[in-house]
Amino acid sequence: DPLALADAMVGLKAPSQSEQRRLLSGDWRLCDSDAGDILVQFGTGLHGLPFTEMRHLFLSLRTGSKQLRAVEVLSMGPMEKVTSVLKGIVQVREDSLDLKYTGMVDKDGADTKQERRGESRSLVAQPLFVGQKALVLKIAPSPDRRGGFAIFEREE
């Protein structure tokens, strides 16, 4: 239950902004979230297509260089692993984590043809907890999405 999780997080001591920035930096795997709406905010939204299922979602946050990568692994009908990589900018603020997706890249990091110049989309999240192994985010609602909660586990 997301509300029970939020209530449990309220009593935890928040790290300083520099410590939070250090802890956020790294590779994270989505373990759990509430509504499928969250997956649209973090990924491409392709999981909403018929016969398509989200297998994994990874976030790679590099707070020092402000780089963001979101790797989405889907199962689409007979194709078991369809991978999309979104690139963007991550900014750590006092009480929020701002993710701005600016395009898609291939496995080598080169921009793909699907990218539309000048288009971007953003996601604002409040880190309820960030530690060595876990990250809990409360995603703020946007004009077209309702927000929610996401729990990530650090990838080794």
N, C-alpha and C positions, 0 to 999 in steps of 0.2 A: 504494500500500500504506500503510495508516494507521500501521503500526508503523515503517516507514521514515521517514515524515513526523515522527512523534513523536521518533524518534532524532535527526533533523536539527534539531529545535526545541530540544532539550535544551541545546545549546551556545550558544544566543542569550542575550544579556543582557536581563533583564527590566527594563522601564521602572519608574520610581517609581509609587506608587499614584496620585498626582495626574496624572502624565503618562499613565498607562494610562487613567484616567477621561476625560481630554481626548481621547485617541486613539479610545476606544470610542464616544464620542458621534458620532452621524451615521446615515446610511442605508447599509445593507449588503444585497447580493444574494448568495444562496446560489449558489456555483459548483460545489461538489462535496461529497459526503458518502459515508460508507459506507452501510450498510443503510437500507432504507426506514423502519425503526424510528425513525430520527432525524427524518424528516419528520413523524411522528406527534407527537413531542415538541415540535417547533417550531410546527406548524400545527394545523389542526382535526382531522386524521385522515380527512377525507373522500376523500383520494386513494386510500384502500383500497377504495372502492366499485367495483362493476363498471363498466367502460368509462370510468373516471376516471383522468386522468393529471395529475401535478403539472407545471405549466408554469414557474412562478417562485415563489420565496419570498424576501420582503424583510423585513429587520428594521430598525426605526427605533428607535434607542436614544438617549434624552436623559438622560444621566447626572446632569446638574445638577438637573433637575426629577424625576428617577427615573421618567420615563415610557417605556413600551414599546409599540410597535405591531408586530404581525407581519401582513404582507399576503401572502396565499396566492392565487395565480392558478392555477386548474384548468381543464382541458378535460374536459367531462362529456358524452360521446356527441356529439350534434350541436351542443351549446353550446360554443363555442371559448374563451370567457373568463368563468369564474365566479370572482368575487373575494370572499374572506372577509377581514375585518379583526379581529384579536384585539387586545385592549388589556390593559395590565397595568403592572406595576411592575418596574423594573430596579434592582438594588443591586450596587454594585461593592465587593467585599471584598478583603482582602489577596491571597488566592490563588484567588478564584472570582468568577464572575459569576452572580448569582441572578436568574432571570426568573420572575415569578409572573403567570400569566394570570388575569385577573379577569372577563373577559367579551368580548362581541363588539360592534362598533360598525358603523354604516353609513358611507357615503362622506363624510358630513358630521360624523362623530364622535359621533352620538347613539347611545345604547344600543339594541340590537336586542331584539326580543321573545324571541329564542332564549336570551338570558342568563338564567341561574337565579341568583337572589340568594343570596349566601353561598358559592357554589361557586367553587373556583379550582383550578388545577393549577400545579405548579412544575417548573422545570428548573434544574439546577445545572451550570455549565460552568467549566472551567479554561481561561483564555486562554493558549494555548501561544505565540501570537505575535499582537501587535497593532501595526500600523504605519499609515502614511498611506493605503495602498491595500489592505491585506489583513488579515484576521482569521482565525485558526485556533483553533478551540475543541475541547476534549476534553469531551464530554458525559458526566457521571457516570451510572452506572446507577441506576435507581429500582426499587422493588419490582415494577413491572409492565413495565419497559422495560430494554433492555440497554445503552443508551448508545452512544457511538462518537465519530466525528470529523466536523467540519463546517468547510468553508473558505468564507469570504465575501469578496467584493470590494466596496470602497467605491463607492457610487453618487455620481455628480457632481451 
